[in-house]
């Protein structure tokens, strides 16, 4: 898990939730990599498409786009 700092709070709190207290997002990194189906729960990156391994640090993040796309869960 990766705890996000307060700098992401305005973005995340302004977006709808996919479920009670959680969102699904795409995270784009500064190096150009992109991760879809990122579950963010209470300001913490909890998993990427059910994989608890988070292969980046907060300083690597360029953009978070809340999509709430849960199609990968089926």
C-alpha angles and dihedrals in degrees: 000000000000121000111215120218124242091265089082095048098089091053096045096044091050092058128076122257125243088213139348105318099346140092136189118225147168112238119204118198129214090247091060099258117132130202121199128196094034111168113216115191122183092338094314127111096231103175147337111235091331094312109120092202109103108198097197144051128235091255088061093060118104099169142004117203115188108218103158086210105161096170091113091063095071 
